[in-house]
Amino acid sequence: MIETIVFDVGETLVRDDRYWGAWADWLDIPRHTVSALVGAVVTQGRDNAEALRLVRPDLDVDAEYAAREAAGRGERLEEVDLYPDVRPALGGLRDLGVRVVIAGNQTTKAGELLRALDLPADLVATSAEWGVAKPDPAFYARVLEVSDAMASETLYVGDHPANDVFPAKAAGLRTAHIRRGPWGHFWANDPGVRAAADWSVASLTELVDLVRY
């Protein structure tokens, strides 16, 4: 029985197109170029920030992030960035008595922005706030600390095999791979991912039926 469901953020709850579009605009690079390069590094299993370094090899991503914030062109997260199934799914799960946690590899500011959206969740946390990021096993140890349930009763939902499915499975959690975004679609039918994931879903609302039945 699933008591707690923990959600990744990027391309699980939130669309990343505005995020990467803003980076492209800041660096004065065509948006299509950045999107294509993100896809390229994804297929190679590399960190998506490396897409920016392919066009600016000497780029200090952290320094540029700070410069964007100082210029008033920093990180944004609004209702329009949520996938349309997010509120119905999270609300439906809570109505069934499931503990809902949001925990992904995001900045401290992203955590603040997520909480400002007042999503139907019991807890919102980010890797920056915890001081540890996926796929580090310590991240999933923190997930279990906040889940208030045993590992076998905790489900982690994400789109990225290397960051979400495989390490969550290794930590003893149940796993669901969502087929959305570049990661989710690219690895949707990968035999290793299909074998590691307890469930493969195309929409978060499928989780409501999964828990109900």
C-alpha positions as CSV (number, residue, x, y, z in Angstrom):
1,M,0.0,0.0,0.0
2,I,1.3,3.5,-0.9
3,E,1.2,5.9,2.0
4,T,3.4,8.7,0.7
5,I,4.1,9.9,-2.9
6,V,7.1,12.1,-3.5
7,F,7.4,14.1,-6.7
8,D,10.3,15.3,-8.7
9,V,9.9,18.9,-10.0
10,G,11.3,19.6,-13.4
11,E,9.4,17.9,-16.2
12,T,7.3,16.0,-13.6
13,L,5.3,18.9,-12.1
14,V,6.8,21.9,-14.0
15,R,7.5,22.5,-17.7
16,D,11.1,23.5,-18.3
17,D,10.6,25.4,-21.6
18,R,10.4,28.9,-20.0
19,Y,13.4,28.0,-17.8
20,W,15.6,27.2,-20.8
21,G,14.1,29.9,-22.9
22,A,15.2,32.5,-20.2
23,W,18.7,31.1,-20.2
24,A,18.8,31.4,-24.0
25,D,17.6,35.0,-23.9
26,W,20.1,35.9,-21.2
27,L,23.1,34.4,-23.2
28,D,21.7,35.8,-26.5
29,I,21.5,32.3,-28.0
30,P,18.5,31.2,-30.2
31,R,16.0,29.3,-28.0
32,H,16.0,26.4,-30.5
33,T,19.7,26.0,-30.1
34,V,19.5,25.7,-26.4
35,S,16.6,23.2,-26.6
36,A,18.4,21.1,-29.1
37,L,21.6,21.0,-27.0
38,V,19.6,20.1,-23.8
39,G,18.2,17.2,-25.7
40,A,21.6,16.2,-26.9
41,V,23.2,16.1,-23.5
42,V,20.1,14.3,-22.1
43,T,20.6,11.4,-24.6
44,Q,24.2,11.1,-23.4
45,G,23.2,11.0,-19.7
46,R,25.0,14.2,-19.0
47,D,24.0,17.1,-16.7
48,N,21.6,19.4,-18.5
49,A,23.7,22.5,-17.5
50,E,26.4,21.2,-19.8
51,A,24.2,22.3,-22.7
52,L,25.0,25.9,-21.8
53,R,28.7,25.2,-21.7
54,L,28.6,23.7,-25.2
55,V,27.9,27.3,-26.5
56,R,29.9,29.1,-23.8
57,P,32.7,26.7,-22.7
58,D,34.0,29.1,-20.1
59,L,30.6,29.8,-18.6
60,D,30.4,29.9,-14.8
61,V,26.7,28.8,-14.4
62,D,26.5,29.8,-10.8
63,A,27.9,33.3,-11.5
64,E,25.6,33.8,-14.4
65,Y,22.6,32.7,-12.3
66,A,23.5,35.3,-9.7
67,A,24.0,37.9,-12.4
68,R,20.5,37.1,-13.8
69,E,19.0,37.5,-10.3
70,A,20.7,40.8,-9.8
71,A,19.5,42.1,-13.1
72,G,15.9,41.2,-12.3
73,R,15.9,38.4,-14.9
74,G,16.2,35.5,-12.6
75,E,14.3,32.3,-11.8
76,R,10.6,32.5,-12.1
77,L,7.9,29.9,-11.4
78,E,4.3,30.6,-12.0
79,E,1.0,28.8,-12.4
80,V,1.5,28.7,-16.2
81,D,4.6,26.6,-15.7
82,L,2.7,23.8,-14.0
83,Y,1.5,20.8,-16.1
84,P,-2.3,20.9,-16.1
85,D,-2.7,17.6,-14.3
86,V,-0.6,18.7,-11.3
87,R,-3.3,20.3,-9.1
88,P,-6.0,17.6,-9.8
89,A,-3.6,14.8,-9.2
90,L,-2.0,16.2,-6.0
91,G,-5.4,17.2,-4.7
92,G,-6.9,13.9,-5.5
93,L,-4.1,12.0,-3.7
94,R,-4.5,14.1,-0.6
95,D,-8.3,13.5,-0.6
96,L,-7.4,9.8,-0.5
97,G,-5.3,10.3,2.6
98,V,-1.9,10.1,0.8
99,R,0.9,12.2,2.1
100,V,2.2,14.4,-0.8
101,V,5.8,15.5,-0.8
102,I,7.6,17.6,-3.5
103,A,11.4,17.1,-3.5
104,G,13.7,17.6,-6.4
105,N,17.0,19.1,-7.6
106,Q,16.2,22.8,-7.4
107,T,17.5,26.0,-6.0
108,T,16.5,27.6,-2.7
109,K,14.6,30.2,-4.6
110,A,12.7,27.5,-6.6
111,G,11.6,26.1,-3.2
112,E,10.2,29.5,-2.2
113,L,8.5,29.9,-5.6
114,L,6.9,26.4,-5.4
115,R,5.6,27.1,-1.9
116,A,4.2,30.4,-3.1
117,L,2.0,28.5,-5.6
118,D,0.2,26.9,-2.6
119,L,0.1,23.4,-4.2
120,P,-1.9,20.7,-2.4
121,A,1.2,19.2,-0.8
122,D,2.3,18.4,2.7
123,L,5.9,19.4,2.2
124,V,8.0,21.1,-0.5
125,A,11.8,20.8,-0.3
126,T,14.7,21.2,-2.7
127,S,18.2,19.8,-3.0
128,A,19.7,23.2,-2.2
129,E,17.7,23.4,1.0
130,W,18.8,20.0,2.0
131,G,22.4,20.4,1.0
132,V,22.4,17.2,-1.1
133,A,21.3,16.5,-4.6
134,K,20.1,13.5,-6.6
135,P,21.3,10.9,-7.4
136,D,23.2,10.9,-4.1
137,P,21.8,8.2,-1.8
138,A,21.8,10.8,1.0
139,F,19.1,12.6,-0.9
140,Y,16.8,9.6,-0.8
141,A,17.7,9.1,2.8
142,R,16.2,12.6,3.4
143,V,13.2,11.6,1.3
144,L,12.6,8.7,3.6
145,E,13.0,10.9,6.7
146,V,10.2,13.2,5.5
147,S,7.9,10.6,4.0
148,D,6.6,9.4,7.4
149,A,6.3,6.0,5.8
150,M,8.4,2.9,5.2
151,A,10.4,2.7,2.0
152,S,8.0,0.1,0.6
153,E,5.1,2.4,1.2
154,T,6.8,5.4,-0.4
155,L,6.5,6.1,-4.1
156,Y,9.0,8.4,-5.9
157,V,7.7,9.8,-9.2
158,G,10.1,11.3,-11.8
159,D,11.1,11.5,-15.4
160,H,14.9,10.9,-15.2
161,P,16.2,7.3,-14.9
162,A,19.6,8.2,-13.5
163,N,18.3,10.8,-11.0
164,D,14.9,9.4,-10.1
165,V,14.1,5.8,-11.0
166,F,17.4,4.0,-10.4
167,P,18.5,5.7,-7.2
168,A,15.0,5.7,-5.6
169,K,14.8,2.0,-6.4
170,A,18.2,1.4,-4.9
171,A,17.0,3.1,-1.7
172,G,14.1,0.7,-1.5
173,L,11.4,3.0,-2.6
174,R,8.7,2.2,-5.1
175,T,9.1,4.1,-8.3
176,A,7.0,5.5,-11.1
177,H,8.5,6.8,-14.4
178,I,6.5,9.6,-16.1
179,R,6.6,9.8,-19.8
180,R,6.9,13.6,-20.3
181,G,9.7,16.0,-21.1
182,P,12.9,15.0,-23.0
183,W,14.1,12.6,-20.3
184,G,10.7,10.9,-19.9
185,H,10.1,10.4,-23.5
186,F,13.6,9.4,-24.5
187,W,13.8,6.6,-21.9
188,A,10.1,5.7,-21.9
189,N,10.7,2.3,-23.5
190,D,14.2,1.6,-22.3
191,P,14.2,-2.0,-21.0
192,G,16.3,-1.1,-17.9
193,V,13.9,1.7,-17.0
194,R,10.8,-0.4,-17.6
195,A,12.3,-3.1,-15.4
196,A,13.3,-0.7,-12.6
197,A,10.1,1.3,-12.5
198,D,7.1,-0.3,-10.6
199,W,4.8,1.8,-12.8
200,S,5.1,3.8,-16.0
201,V,2.6,6.6,-16.4
202,A,1.8,9.3,-18.9
203,S,-0.2,11.5,-16.6
204,L,0.0,12.2,-12.8
205,T,-3.8,11.6,-12.6
206,E,-3.1,7.9,-13.2
207,L,-1.5,7.8,-9.7
208,V,-4.9,8.6,-8.1
209,D,-6.4,5.4,-9.6
210,L,-3.3,3.5,-8.7
211,V,-3.6,4.4,-5.1
212,R,-7.4,4.0,-5.0
213,Y,-7.4,0.5,-6.4
